[in-house]
Amino acid sequence: MAATIAWLAVLAAAAAVEAASHVLGARWAGISSVVRHLSSRPVGRAALLALWAFVGLHVFARYTLPG
Amino acid sequence: MTRRAISAVTRGRRFAPLALAGGAAYAGWASGVVPFTWRAYVAVGVPVLVATAAVVRGGWHGAAPGPTRTDPGPSWRALVPWAALAAVAAGLEAAALALGGRSATVPTLSTVVDRALVWRLVRFALFCVWLAPVLMPALRAPSRLRPAARRGRPEAR
């Protein structure tokens, strides 16, 4: 139970960091800034594509319903 | 704007609702597919193929401009919060996998997400979010027509 709460806290913290980046500007990088600079390089684009495909495959094609 | 540019933007705007509706319909179908079946792999594979083709062609909103003097990109200090979160997530995942990956007390991230995937509406919403990068080119004006946002490059004619 505690670990599940920890996971949810990590996700909430990520959302908070993203929101804070819009307030703090360049002091905290937002996801869009990181993705934009990663995608400016072919290796970065390939890595982002691979990560996106992995997430899709794992979440939508290979999920296991509890029960 | 030239007449050709106006025409292109108008075509883009007409295509956007169609792209959104198509994406939503696709997500609706994909969210109802049984996992670990060929349909599930096809549902994920088709957008992946489309995105791969776009990236290989150098598309996907057009290649983003690289670091410039006026926009060198995020500094290492600006990335500290994300690095800290990644470290915490990696630690939790490593602990869960060390316990066999099926522990009820320390679940992996996929186990936590799986609990939410029981509801089709959640699967539909998540699929729409996942599909967004593939649909975004259809929702934007052509990149070559985007003025002055491409730093350091002359406006396309």
Backbone of each chain as ProteinMPNN parsed JSONL, in Angstrom:
{"seq_chain_A": "MAATIAWLAVLAAAAAVEAASHVLGARWAGISSVVRHLSSRPVGRAALLALWAFVGLHVFARYTLPG", "coords_chain_A": {"N_chain_A": [[0.835, -1.213, 0.0], [1.915, 1.245, 0.859], [3.943, 1.573, -1.009], [2.457, 1.814, -3.325], [1.222, 4.239, -2.838], [3.515, 5.762, -2.854], [4.256, 5.59, -5.561], [2.078, 6.951, -6.722], [2.554, 9.403, -5.592], [4.947, 10.09, -6.836], [4.067, 10.43, -9.482], [2.3, 12.562, -9.07], [4.12, 14.448, -8.191], [5.62, 14.803, -10.492], [3.751, 16.061, -12.13], [3.502, 18.387, -10.666], [6.069, 19.495, -10.851], [6.122, 20.038, -13.577], [4.092, 21.95, -13.708], [5.255, 23.904, -12.092], [7.425, 24.598, -13.646], [6.357, 26.227, -15.571], [5.819, 28.44, -14.122], [8.247, 29.167, -12.945], [9.854, 29.48, -15.112], [12.916, 29.465, -16.864], [14.348, 28.378, -14.803], [13.459, 25.904, -13.898], [13.193, 23.14, -15.911], [10.676, 22.322, -18.287], [8.68, 19.523, -19.439], [8.127, 19.783, -22.161], [10.186, 21.42, -23.045], [12.413, 19.787, -22.62], [11.8, 17.616, -24.31], [11.717, 18.932, -26.769], [14.398, 19.69, -27.161], [15.653, 17.24, -27.096], [14.545, 16.065, -29.357], [15.733, 17.485, -31.357], [17.912, 16.251, -32.25], [18.933, 13.44, -34.192], [19.456, 11.009, -32.813], [18.259, 11.497, -30.366], [15.596, 11.785, -31.203], [15.105, 9.205, -32.115], [15.379, 7.802, -29.712], [13.288, 8.876, -28.192], [11.129, 8.033, -29.748], [11.384, 5.247, -29.503], [10.962, 4.953, -26.747], [8.336, 5.913, -26.521], [6.974, 4.047, -28.111], [7.478, 1.718, -26.624], [6.137, 2.3, -24.222], [3.489, 2.41, -25.192], [3.14, -0.224, -26.144], [3.474, -1.703, -23.785], [1.53, -0.709, -22.056], [-0.936, -0.835, -23.446], [-1.131, -3.153, -24.994], [-0.099, -5.252, -23.591], [-1.104, -5.423, -21.014], [-2.14, -6.526, -17.748], [-5.066, -7.46, -16.303], [-6.029, -7.044, -12.964], [-7.001, -9.701, -10.813]], "CA_chain_A": [[0.0, 0.0, 0.0], [2.794, 2.418, 0.952], [4.649, 1.728, -2.284], [1.483, 2.336, -4.297], [1.097, 5.675, -2.555], [4.766, 6.377, -3.309], [4.149, 5.734, -7.019], [1.14, 8.04, -7.019], [3.221, 10.647, -5.202], [5.914, 10.406, -7.897], [3.307, 10.96, -10.62], [1.806, 13.885, -8.69], [5.271, 15.351, -8.151], [5.966, 15.122, -11.883], [2.789, 17.073, -12.578], [3.809, 19.621, -9.949], [7.287, 20.038, -11.454], [5.736, 20.596, -14.877], [3.356, 23.196, -13.451], [6.202, 24.88, -11.556], [8.314, 25.057, -14.72], [5.684, 27.322, -16.275], [5.877, 29.61, -13.244], [9.639, 29.544, -12.7], [10.554, 29.742, -16.366], [14.104, 28.683, -17.225], [14.995, 27.792, -13.642], [13.082, 24.49, -13.924], [12.827, 22.764, -17.276], [9.429, 21.596, -18.457], [8.78, 18.349, -20.318], [8.144, 20.203, -23.567], [11.53, 21.919, -23.333], [13.32, 18.64, -22.709], [11.47, 16.852, -25.52], [12.088, 19.721, -27.951], [15.837, 19.657, -27.383], [16.021, 15.861, -27.437], [14.111, 15.754, -30.715], [16.511, 18.232, -32.343], [18.985, 15.371, -32.703], [18.365, 12.159, -34.667], [19.53, 9.982, -31.763], [17.217, 11.846, -29.395], [14.29, 11.464, -31.796], [14.977, 7.736, -32.113], [15.183, 7.366, -28.319], [11.922, 9.256, -27.803], [10.208, 7.15, -30.471], [11.461, 3.919, -28.895], [10.322, 5.029, -25.434], [6.902, 6.063, -26.754], [6.463, 2.762, -28.592], [7.54, 0.785, -25.499], [5.032, 2.627, -23.316], [2.246, 1.993, -25.825], [3.072, -1.681, -26.183], [3.366, -2.252, -22.441], [0.299, -0.264, -21.387], [-2.18, -1.112, -24.167], [-1.163, -4.469, -25.627], [0.412, -6.302, -22.705], [-1.464, -5.173, -19.625], [-2.79, -7.651, -17.084], [-6.091, -6.973, -15.412], [-5.958, -7.719, -11.669], [-8.153, -10.54, -10.549]], "C_chain_A": [[0.871, 1.266, 0.0], [3.511, 2.656, -0.363], [3.718, 2.255, -3.366], [1.303, 3.83, -4.096], [2.344, 6.402, -3.018], [4.74, 6.584, -4.819], [3.224, 6.886, -7.38], [1.752, 9.386, -6.662], [4.243, 11.069, -6.259], [5.193, 11.021, -9.093], [2.788, 12.365, -10.313], [2.947, 14.895, -8.666], [5.701, 15.751, -9.557], [5.033, 16.195, -12.438], [3.094, 18.418, -11.926], [5.058, 20.283, -10.518], [6.964, 20.681, -12.801], [5.001, 21.913, -14.684], [4.314, 24.281, -12.967], [7.113, 25.424, -12.653], [7.687, 26.205, -15.493], [5.737, 28.6, -15.452], [7.311, 30.118, -13.118], [10.426, 29.809, -13.974], [11.764, 28.854, -16.55], [14.758, 28.019, -16.021], [14.668, 26.301, -13.509], [12.612, 24.169, -15.333], [11.491, 22.029, -17.281], [9.639, 20.432, -19.41], [8.894, 18.78, -21.775], [9.517, 20.717, -23.96], [12.506, 20.766, -23.504], [13.076, 17.862, -23.999], [11.915, 17.605, -26.769], [13.581, 19.623, -28.222], [16.343, 18.235, -27.652], [15.697, 15.581, -28.892], [14.859, 16.556, -31.77], [17.658, 17.396, -32.872], [18.405, 14.043, -33.146], [18.378, 11.073, -33.598], [18.449, 10.233, -30.711], [15.841, 11.505, -29.906], [14.06, 9.961, -31.778], [14.703, 7.227, -30.697], [13.771, 7.691, -27.847], [10.905, 8.343, -28.477], [10.181, 5.77, -29.841], [10.754, 3.902, -27.53], [8.805, 5.098, -25.579], [6.281, 4.746, -27.218], [6.434, 1.727, -27.456], [6.384, 1.016, -24.537], [3.699, 2.147, -23.912], [2.07, 0.489, -25.803], [2.79, -2.243, -24.794], [2.022, -1.909, -21.809], [-0.945, -0.776, -22.103], [-2.256, -2.495, -24.793], [-0.782, -5.589, -24.677], [0.07, -6.011, -21.244], [-2.218, -6.384, -19.073], [-3.814, -7.099, -16.114], [-6.001, -7.731, -14.083], [-7.2, -8.565, -11.418], [-7.852, -12.007, -10.471]], "O_chain_A": [[0.617, 2.217, -0.739], [3.673, 3.799, -0.79], [4.127, 3.043, -4.219], [1.239, 4.595, -5.058], [2.261, 7.525, -3.516], [5.154, 7.635, -5.308], [3.548, 7.703, -8.243], [1.508, 10.388, -7.335], [4.391, 12.257, -6.546], [5.652, 12.016, -9.653], [2.824, 13.249, -11.169], [2.777, 16.048, -9.065], [6.096, 16.893, -9.792], [5.468, 17.117, -13.127], [2.959, 19.465, -12.56], [5.101, 21.505, -10.652], [7.48, 21.752, -13.12], [5.25, 22.88, -15.403], [4.205, 25.438, -13.374], [7.528, 26.582, -12.597], [8.398, 27.064, -16.016], [5.706, 29.703, -15.997], [7.568, 31.32, -13.175], [11.548, 30.312, -13.917], [11.671, 27.635, -16.414], [15.639, 27.176, -16.193], [15.507, 25.522, -13.057], [11.739, 24.844, -15.879], [11.21, 21.22, -16.396], [10.653, 20.361, -20.104], [9.671, 18.204, -22.537], [9.97, 20.482, -25.08], [13.328, 20.767, -24.421], [14.02, 17.493, -24.697], [12.426, 17.004, -27.714], [13.996, 19.489, -29.373], [17.339, 18.048, -28.351], [16.477, 14.934, -29.591], [14.65, 16.34, -32.964], [18.312, 17.783, -33.84], [17.459, 13.558, -32.525], [17.426, 10.302, -33.484], [17.809, 9.299, -30.229], [15.003, 10.998, -29.16], [12.964, 9.495, -31.467], [13.889, 6.324, -30.507], [13.132, 6.878, -27.18], [9.931, 7.925, -27.851], [9.116, 5.181, -29.659], [10.04, 2.953, -27.205], [8.075, 4.427, -24.85], [5.195, 4.375, -26.772], [5.483, 0.954, -27.34], [5.732, 0.072, -24.09], [2.882, 1.549, -23.211], [0.994, -0.018, -25.486], [1.969, -3.147, -24.638], [1.44, -2.733, -21.102], [-1.925, -1.121, -21.443], [-3.352, -2.966, -25.095], [-1.104, -6.751, -24.925], [0.855, -6.315, -20.345], [-2.838, -7.15, -19.81], [-3.467, -6.351, -15.2], [-5.904, -8.958, -14.09], [-8.313, -8.177, -11.775], [-8.758, -12.812, -10.25]]}, "seq_chain_B": "MTRRAISAVTRGRRFAPLALAGGAAYAGWASGVVPFTWRAYVAVGVPVLVATAAVVRGGWHGAAPGPTRTDPGPSWRALVPWAALAAVAAGLEAAALALGGRSATVPTLSTVVDRALVWRLVRFALFCVWLAPVLMPALRAPSRLRPAARRGRPEAR", "coords_chain_B": {"N_chain_B": [[0.645, 37.08, -45.637], [0.93, 34.693, -48.25], [-1.298, 33.765, -50.99], [-1.166, 31.082, -51.398], [-0.162, 30.182, -49.001], [-2.243, 30.846, -47.254], [-4.194, 29.178, -48.245], [-3.11, 26.698, -47.635], [-3.092, 26.745, -44.83], [-5.838, 26.917, -44.382], [-6.681, 24.47, -45.415], [-5.391, 22.811, -43.613], [-6.753, 23.465, -41.238], [-9.29, 22.532, -41.836], [-8.826, 19.858, -41.912], [-8.199, 19.21, -39.343], [-10.477, 18.697, -37.465], [-11.338, 16.297, -38.566], [-9.115, 14.68, -38.189], [-9.036, 14.63, -35.403], [-11.499, 13.369, -34.829], [-11.119, 10.932, -36.112], [-8.919, 9.957, -34.678], [-10.05, 9.715, -32.11], [-12.0, 7.787, -32.617], [-10.4, 5.639, -33.347], [-8.989, 5.274, -30.941], [-11.145, 4.56, -29.354], [-11.848, 2.077, -30.438], [-9.419, 0.678, -30.02], [-9.191, 0.671, -27.25], [-10.966, -1.242, -26.505], [-9.971, -3.648, -27.187], [-8.797, -6.952, -26.579], [-6.053, -7.64, -24.453], [-2.75, -8.949, -25.269], [-3.407, -10.181, -27.637], [-3.478, -10.581, -31.276], [-4.826, -8.432, -32.32], [-4.468, -6.473, -30.403], [-1.739, -5.963, -30.602], [-1.669, -4.984, -33.185], [-3.233, -2.712, -32.877], [-1.564, -1.058, -31.427], [0.688, -1.154, -32.989], [0.141, 0.063, -35.508], [-0.052, 2.991, -35.119], [2.581, 3.284, -34.227], [4.069, 2.567, -36.482], [3.282, 4.607, -38.238], [4.284, 6.85, -36.897], [6.99, 6.203, -36.913], [7.545, 6.256, -39.644], [7.17, 8.96, -40.087], [9.209, 10.068, -38.533], [11.487, 8.98, -39.725], [11.362, 10.195, -42.209], [12.11, 12.641, -41.455], [10.186, 14.209, -40.465], [7.521, 14.767, -38.269], [6.381, 17.162, -36.982], [8.222, 18.578, -38.264], [11.746, 18.892, -38.085], [12.866, 19.811, -34.942], [14.31, 22.955, -34.062], [17.754, 23.059, -33.221], [19.919, 23.575, -30.309], [20.541, 27.01, -29.788], [22.246, 30.219, -29.663], [20.557, 32.016, -28.407], [18.719, 30.326, -27.305], [19.811, 28.014, -25.612], [18.904, 25.641, -24.596], [17.669, 23.531, -21.868], [19.357, 23.993, -18.759], [21.721, 22.031, -16.794], [21.102, 22.352, -14.11], [18.433, 23.0, -14.231], [17.341, 20.608, -14.823], [17.436, 19.099, -12.567], [15.123, 18.545, -10.824], [13.705, 16.672, -12.416], [15.607, 14.663, -12.668], [15.809, 13.815, -10.021], [13.226, 12.791, -9.577], [13.253, 10.728, -11.45], [15.212, 9.113, -10.333], [13.99, 8.305, -7.935], [11.794, 6.894, -8.965], [13.139, 4.881, -10.372], [14.357, 3.561, -8.258], [12.108, 2.582, -6.828], [11.029, 0.866, -8.776], [13.15, -0.92, -9.123], [13.25, -2.097, -6.577], [10.745, -3.351, -6.528], [11.037, -5.18, -8.645], [13.113, -6.687, -7.655], [11.791, -8.073, -5.73], [10.485, -9.923, -7.156], [8.606, -8.957, -8.883], [5.906, -9.299, -8.581], [4.973, -8.535, -6.171], [2.71, -7.745, -3.583], [3.02, -5.751, -1.791], [5.035, -4.05, -2.655], [4.523, -2.865, -5.508], [5.233, -2.965, -9.07], [5.525, -0.263, -11.473], [3.944, -0.837, -13.698], [2.117, -2.617, -12.607], [0.684, -0.953, -10.901], [-0.434, 0.767, -12.773], [-1.941, -1.048, -14.209], [-4.075, -1.562, -12.519], [-5.653, 0.649, -12.872], [-6.421, 0.31, -15.456], [-8.588, -1.28, -15.597], [-10.984, -0.071, -16.108], [-12.624, 0.807, -19.058], [-12.972, 3.401, -19.949], [-10.844, 4.758, -18.819], [-8.753, 3.496, -20.153], [-9.34, 4.36, -22.725], [-8.999, 7.166, -22.465], [-6.273, 7.297, -21.785], [-5.191, 6.145, -24.082], [-5.846, 8.042, -25.995], [-4.244, 10.158, -25.127], [-1.747, 8.972, -25.499], [-1.775, 8.702, -28.233], [-1.657, 11.267, -29.133], [0.857, 12.543, -30.043], [1.018, 11.533, -32.633], [-1.157, 12.619, -33.905], [-0.769, 15.307, -33.757], [0.66, 16.648, -35.921], [-1.386, 16.972, -37.798], [-2.933, 18.851, -36.644], [-1.689, 21.203, -36.665], [-0.475, 24.186, -38.337], [1.355, 23.87, -41.421], [4.847, 23.312, -40.868], [6.728, 24.674, -42.349], [5.544, 27.001, -42.874], [5.398, 28.313, -40.536], [5.851, 31.257, -38.877], [8.827, 32.937, -37.84], [9.051, 31.494, -35.428], [10.856, 29.514, -35.596], [13.777, 29.738, -34.551], [16.447, 31.676, -35.636], [16.224, 30.974, -38.246], [15.427, 31.846, -41.582], [12.182, 33.191, -42.545], [9.929, 31.005, -44.106], [9.132, 30.95, -47.603]], "CA_chain_B": [[0.675, 35.674, -46.066], [0.583, 34.534, -49.654], [-2.564, 33.051, -51.198], [-0.855, 29.655, -51.269], [-0.02, 29.898, -47.571], [-3.577, 30.907, -46.66], [-4.892, 27.966, -48.671], [-2.564, 25.563, -46.887], [-3.573, 26.839, -43.46], [-7.269, 26.59, -44.396], [-6.803, 23.006, -45.58], [-4.986, 22.22, -42.342], [-7.807, 23.642, -40.245], [-10.425, 21.66, -42.184], [-8.418, 18.481, -41.657], [-8.017, 18.989, -37.911], [-11.59, 17.976, -36.83], [-11.357, 14.929, -39.088], [-8.033, 13.956, -37.509], [-9.453, 14.414, -34.018], [-12.565, 12.362, -34.804], [-10.503, 9.653, -36.469], [-8.109, 9.522, -33.549], [-10.94, 9.291, -31.036], [-12.622, 6.521, -33.029], [-9.357, 4.609, -33.261], [-8.767, 5.025, -29.518], [-12.313, 3.847, -28.853], [-11.706, 0.666, -30.84], [-8.224, 0.085, -29.408], [-9.375, 0.496, -25.806], [-11.82, -2.4, -26.274], [-9.292, -4.852, -27.678], [-8.262, -7.803, -25.509], [-4.583, -7.614, -24.494], [-1.998, -10.152, -25.635], [-3.938, -10.746, -28.878], [-2.883, -9.908, -32.441], [-5.502, -7.136, -32.498], [-3.851, -5.511, -29.49], [-0.452, -5.57, -31.167], [-1.96, -4.159, -34.364], [-3.732, -1.411, -32.406], [-0.405, -0.259, -31.03], [1.685, -1.158, -34.063], [-0.175, 0.994, -36.595], [0.464, 4.337, -34.822], [4.045, 3.251, -34.137], [4.572, 2.581, -37.856], [3.052, 5.948, -38.779], [5.244, 7.756, -36.268], [8.328, 5.843, -37.384], [7.671, 6.775, -41.011], [7.309, 10.415, -39.997], [10.532, 10.393, -37.998], [12.48, 8.621, -40.742], [11.32, 11.225, -43.255], [12.543, 13.906, -40.872], [8.998, 14.993, -40.189], [7.078, 14.891, -36.878], [6.295, 18.613, -36.825], [9.451, 19.159, -38.802], [12.814, 18.749, -37.094], [12.913, 20.974, -34.042], [15.606, 23.638, -34.135], [18.665, 22.646, -32.162], [20.31, 24.661, -29.393], [21.097, 28.217, -30.402], [22.802, 31.1, -28.642], [19.465, 32.627, -27.643], [17.966, 29.256, -26.63], [20.746, 26.886, -25.558], [18.281, 24.449, -24.036], [17.633, 23.541, -20.403], [20.646, 23.784, -18.094], [21.723, 20.854, -15.937], [20.407, 22.67, -12.858], [16.993, 22.99, -14.496], [16.9, 19.214, -14.977], [17.577, 18.407, -11.277], [13.875, 17.934, -10.33], [13.374, 15.471, -13.188], [16.582, 13.625, -12.322], [15.442, 13.302, -8.7], [12.037, 11.955, -9.749], [13.659, 9.516, -12.164], [15.95, 8.276, -9.381], [13.01, 7.703, -7.021], [11.034, 5.906, -9.731], [14.025, 3.751, -10.654], [14.525, 2.84, -6.996], [10.872, 1.839, -6.556], [10.912, -0.213, -9.756], [14.19, -1.915, -8.824], [12.815, -2.818, -5.376], [9.626, -4.222, -6.905], [11.551, -6.278, -9.477], [13.929, -7.548, -6.785], [10.856, -8.911, -4.982], [9.867, -10.864, -8.074], [7.726, -8.259, -9.806], [4.486, -9.567, -8.319], [4.735, -8.303, -4.75], [1.529, -6.927, -3.304], [3.404, -4.617, -0.943], [5.85, -3.14, -3.469], [4.19, -3.159, -6.9], [5.926, -2.246, -10.132], [4.697, 0.793, -12.065], [2.952, -1.448, -14.582], [1.066, -3.192, -11.75], [-0.136, 0.17, -10.446], [-1.194, 1.246, -13.928], [-2.9, -2.095, -14.581], [-5.285, -1.443, -11.687], [-6.501, 1.7, -13.457], [-6.848, -0.091, -16.797], [-9.809, -2.092, -15.505], [-12.076, 0.702, -16.724], [-12.396, 1.093, -20.475], [-12.89, 4.847, -20.119], [-9.464, 5.131, -18.484], [-7.923, 3.011, -21.278], [-9.625, 5.259, -23.85], [-8.357, 8.457, -22.211], [-4.819, 7.122, -21.879], [-4.835, 5.899, -25.485], [-5.912, 9.34, -26.675], [-3.032, 10.898, -24.752], [-0.606, 8.316, -26.148], [-1.901, 8.901, -29.677], [-1.565, 12.699, -29.436], [1.992, 12.931, -30.889], [0.791, 11.146, -34.029], [-2.198, 13.484, -34.461], [-0.422, 16.73, -33.679], [0.956, 17.295, -37.211], [-2.619, 17.308, -38.503], [-3.626, 19.927, -35.939], [-0.891, 22.412, -36.734], [-0.159, 24.689, -39.674], [2.626, 23.287, -41.9], [5.954, 23.935, -40.162], [7.487, 25.596, -43.194], [4.83, 28.252, -42.942], [5.357, 28.893, -39.215], [6.77, 32.401, -38.961], [9.718, 33.444, -36.794], [9.175, 30.633, -34.256], [12.036, 28.716, -35.841], [14.801, 30.715, -34.253], [17.679, 31.698, -36.427], [16.027, 30.576, -39.637], [14.584, 32.829, -42.296], [10.796, 32.773, -42.724], [9.752, 30.259, -45.355], [8.298, 31.654, -48.593]], "C_chain_B": [[0.298, 35.586, -47.527], [-0.717, 33.752, -49.764], [-2.346, 31.556, -50.991], [-0.769, 29.261, -49.795], [-1.384, 29.885, -46.893], [-4.342, 29.628, -46.995], [-4.421, 26.753, -47.87], [-3.068, 25.565, -45.453], [-5.049, 26.458, -43.391], [-7.482, 25.089, -44.536], [-6.459, 22.311, -44.278], [-6.091, 22.309, -41.306], [-9.004, 22.762, -40.56], [-10.089, 20.227, -41.808], [-8.372, 18.168, -40.171], [-9.206, 18.273, -37.258], [-11.665, 16.524, -37.291], [-10.298, 14.084, -38.386], [-8.423, 13.642, -36.067], [-10.509, 13.306, -33.932], [-12.003, 10.977, -35.115], [-9.677, 9.087, -35.321], [-8.956, 9.012, -32.397], [-11.601, 7.956, -31.369], [-11.621, 5.373, -32.911], [-9.084, 4.247, -31.806], [-9.937, 4.259, -28.91], [-12.255, 2.37, -29.202], [-10.562, -0.004, -30.086], [-8.42, -0.178, -27.919], [-10.264, -0.707, -25.492], [-11.183, -3.714, -26.675], [-8.707, -5.629, -26.505], [-6.734, -7.797, -25.581], [-3.998, -8.979, -24.845], [-2.629, -10.889, -26.822], [-3.342, -9.99, -30.054], [-3.541, -8.554, -32.678], [-4.859, -6.068, -31.612], [-2.512, -5.026, -30.046], [-0.633, -4.71, -32.414], [-2.404, -2.764, -33.931], [-2.594, -0.492, -31.994], [0.566, -0.111, -32.198], [1.41, -0.149, -35.163], [0.286, 2.425, -36.276], [1.989, 4.367, -34.735], [4.656, 3.304, -35.536], [4.422, 3.968, -38.477], [4.072, 6.925, -38.204], [6.663, 7.469, -36.746], [8.564, 6.383, -38.793], [7.886, 8.287, -40.982], [8.705, 10.8, -39.507], [11.613, 10.105, -39.034], [12.518, 9.671, -41.851], [11.793, 12.572, -42.727], [11.386, 14.789, -40.536], [8.747, 15.102, -38.715], [7.189, 16.336, -36.427], [7.481, 19.291, -37.491], [10.516, 19.053, -37.729], [12.868, 20.008, -36.237], [14.269, 21.651, -34.172], [16.475, 23.232, -32.955], [19.015, 23.802, -31.251], [20.905, 25.834, -30.162], [21.633, 29.1, -29.286], [21.694, 31.699, -27.778], [18.646, 31.58, -26.892], [18.85, 28.019, -26.555], [20.132, 25.609, -25.009], [18.333, 24.478, -22.522], [19.019, 23.269, -19.822], [20.562, 22.531, -17.236], [20.975, 21.121, -14.636], [18.889, 22.602, -13.061], [16.448, 21.572, -14.598], [16.932, 18.45, -13.651], [16.251, 17.812, -10.773], [13.51, 16.652, -11.075], [14.332, 14.328, -12.879], [16.235, 12.997, -10.978], [14.23, 12.376, -8.797], [12.384, 10.65, -10.449], [14.388, 8.562, -11.223], [14.985, 7.573, -8.416], [12.229, 6.604, -7.736], [11.88, 4.665, -10.017], [14.225, 2.902, -9.395], [13.311, 1.998, -6.659], [10.738, 0.641, -7.494], [11.93, -1.311, -9.478], [13.788, -2.754, -7.598], [11.692, -3.793, -5.716], [10.123, -5.416, -7.716], [12.411, -7.233, -8.65], [13.049, -8.493, -5.961], [10.071, -9.842, -5.904], [8.894, -10.235, -9.048], [6.249, -8.482, -9.559], [4.141, -9.337, -6.843], [3.517, -7.412, -4.565], [1.906, -5.683, -2.508], [4.226, -3.598, -1.717], [5.568, -3.453, -4.944], [5.102, -2.415, -7.865], [4.984, -1.181, -10.688], [3.611, 0.191, -12.95], [1.82, -2.073, -13.775], [0.124, -2.093, -11.27], [-1.026, 0.655, -11.593], [-2.267, 0.225, -14.317], [-4.191, -1.978, -13.776], [-6.227, -0.386, -12.259], [-7.068, 1.274, -14.803], [-8.079, -1.0, -16.786], [-10.955, -1.384, -16.224], [-11.724, 1.089, -18.152], [-12.253, 2.592, -20.711], [-11.47, 5.346, -19.829], [-8.531, 4.705, -19.621], [-8.108, 3.94, -22.475], [-8.902, 6.594, -23.667], [-6.842, 8.349, -22.347], [-4.381, 6.892, -23.315], [-4.873, 7.19, -26.281], [-4.661, 10.171, -26.372], [-1.82, 10.301, -25.468], [-0.601, 8.579, -27.647], [-1.637, 10.358, -30.093], [-0.353, 13.076, -30.301], [1.804, 12.566, -32.361], [-0.2, 12.099, -34.683], [-1.782, 14.936, -34.537], [-0.056, 17.356, -35.023], [-0.283, 17.713, -37.983], [-3.335, 18.497, -37.875], [-2.875, 21.239, -36.013], [-0.792, 22.877, -38.17], [1.137, 24.049, -40.115], [3.814, 24.03, -41.327], [6.691, 24.939, -41.032], [6.801, 26.938, -43.309], [4.817, 28.964, -41.593], [6.344, 30.041, -39.165], [7.62, 32.534, -37.72], [9.852, 32.554, -35.565], [10.408, 29.764, -34.396], [13.229, 29.667, -35.743], [16.014, 30.552, -35.141], [17.48, 31.276, -37.865], [15.152, 31.605, -40.329], [13.191, 32.282, -42.495], [10.643, 32.13, -44.095], [8.882, 31.063, -46.304], [7.575, 30.602, -49.447]], "O_chain_B": [[-0.565, 36.33, -47.993], [-1.188, 33.157, -48.795], [-3.216, 30.852, -50.478], [-1.221, 28.191, -49.385], [-1.658, 29.022, -46.059], [-5.043, 29.067, -46.152], [-5.217, 25.898, -47.479], [-3.43, 24.518, -44.916], [-5.473, 25.765, -42.467], [-8.34, 24.505, -43.874], [-7.122, 21.356, -43.873], [-6.345, 21.35, -40.578], [-9.674, 22.289, -39.642], [-10.975, 19.462, -41.424], [-8.49, 17.01, -39.772], [-8.976, 17.301, -36.539], [-12.01, 15.632, -36.515], [-10.539, 12.93, -38.034], [-8.178, 12.543, -35.569], [-10.428, 12.422, -33.079], [-12.358, 9.986, -34.477], [-9.73, 7.892, -35.031], [-8.628, 8.001, -31.778], [-11.743, 7.095, -30.5], [-11.952, 4.285, -32.44], [-8.959, 3.071, -31.465], [-9.739, 3.404, -28.046], [-12.57, 1.514, -28.376], [-10.711, -1.114, -29.576], [-7.875, -1.142, -27.382], [-10.318, -1.151, -24.345], [-11.786, -4.776, -26.52], [-8.186, -5.042, -25.557], [-6.174, -7.936, -26.669], [-4.659, -10.012, -24.733], [-2.409, -12.088, -26.993], [-2.776, -8.91, -29.888], [-2.899, -7.63, -33.177], [-4.722, -4.912, -32.013], [-2.188, -3.841, -29.975], [0.164, -3.807, -32.668], [-2.011, -1.762, -34.529], [-2.663, 0.721, -32.197], [1.188, 0.938, -32.369], [2.345, 0.441, -35.702], [0.967, 3.028, -37.106], [2.618, 5.352, -35.122], [5.646, 4.002, -35.756], [5.326, 4.447, -39.162], [4.654, 7.728, -38.933], [7.447, 8.394, -36.96], [9.638, 6.901, -39.1], [8.681, 8.826, -41.752], [9.307, 11.747, -40.012], [12.545, 10.892, -39.202], [13.586, 9.995, -42.369], [11.868, 13.541, -43.482], [11.557, 15.992, -40.339], [9.642, 15.486, -37.962], [8.015, 16.67, -35.578], [7.704, 20.483, -37.282], [10.188, 19.121, -36.544], [12.91, 21.125, -36.751], [15.277, 20.974, -34.374], [15.991, 23.082, -31.833], [18.471, 24.897, -31.399], [21.692, 25.64, -31.088], [21.494, 28.775, -28.107], [21.862, 31.869, -26.57], [17.948, 31.918, -25.937], [18.676, 27.08, -27.332], [20.807, 24.58, -24.968], [18.972, 25.356, -21.943], [19.76, 22.425, -20.325], [19.471, 22.023, -16.975], [20.296, 20.238, -14.113], [18.155, 22.192, -12.161], [15.243, 21.353, -14.474], [16.514, 17.293, -13.593], [16.248, 16.664, -10.329], [13.069, 15.674, -10.472], [13.928, 13.166, -12.833], [16.353, 11.783, -10.812], [14.203, 11.311, -8.18], [11.873, 9.59, -10.087], [14.206, 7.347, -11.302], [15.148, 6.39, -8.12], [12.024, 5.52, -7.19], [11.396, 3.538, -9.916], [14.259, 1.674, -9.465], [13.443, 0.843, -6.254], [10.382, -0.457, -7.067], [11.613, -2.495, -9.583], [13.966, -3.972, -7.589], [11.69, -4.93, -5.244], [9.677, -6.542, -7.497], [12.438, -8.437, -8.908], [13.489, -9.565, -5.546], [9.104, -10.474, -5.478], [8.402, -10.911, -9.952], [5.415, -7.909, -10.261], [3.154, -9.867, -6.333], [3.322, -6.445, -5.301], [1.196, -4.678, -2.545], [4.123, -2.399, -1.456], [6.301, -4.226, -5.56], [5.67, -1.376, -7.529], [3.786, -1.196, -10.405], [2.475, 0.667, -12.946], [0.672, -2.059, -14.219], [-1.093, -2.281, -11.238], [-2.214, 0.917, -11.406], [-3.373, 0.599, -14.707], [-5.274, -2.261, -14.287], [-7.447, -0.506, -12.148], [-8.082, 1.812, -15.248], [-8.549, -1.433, -17.837], [-11.789, -2.022, -16.866], [-10.652, 1.634, -18.414], [-11.491, 3.009, -21.584], [-10.964, 6.24, -20.507], [-7.632, 5.451, -20.008], [-7.141, 4.27, -23.162], [-8.268, 7.095, -24.596], [-6.204, 9.21, -22.953], [-3.33, 7.379, -23.731], [-4.027, 7.411, -27.148], [-4.096, 10.806, -27.262], [-0.971, 11.031, -25.98], [0.463, 8.668, -28.26], [-1.418, 10.639, -31.272], [-0.514, 13.869, -31.229], [2.368, 13.219, -33.239], [-0.103, 12.364, -35.882], [-2.366, 15.716, -35.289], [-0.426, 18.505, -35.263], [-0.251, 18.687, -38.735], [-4.23, 19.084, -38.483], [-3.335, 22.261, -35.505], [-0.989, 22.102, -39.106], [1.96, 23.707, -39.266], [3.807, 25.26, -41.296], [7.217, 25.934, -40.534], [7.394, 27.906, -43.784], [4.3, 30.076, -41.484], [7.539, 29.842, -39.382], [7.137, 32.253, -36.624], [10.701, 32.831, -34.718], [10.955, 29.316, -33.388], [13.627, 30.305, -36.718], [16.524, 29.453, -35.36], [18.439, 31.219, -38.634], [14.24, 32.166, -39.722], [13.005, 31.07, -42.603], [11.148, 32.63, -45.1], [7.986, 31.783, -45.862], [6.814, 30.956, -50.349]]}, "name": "protein", "num_of_chains": 2, "seq": "MAATIAWLAVLAAAAAVEAASHVLGARWAGISSVVRHLSSRPVGRAALLALWAFVGLHVFARYTLPGMTRRAISAVTRGRRFAPLALAGGAAYAGWASGVVPFTWRAYVAVGVPVLVATAAVVRGGWHGAAPGPTRTDPGPSWRALVPWAALAAVAAGLEAAALALGGRSATVPTLSTVVDRALVWRLVRFALFCVWLAPVLMPALRAPSRLRPAARRGRPEAR"}
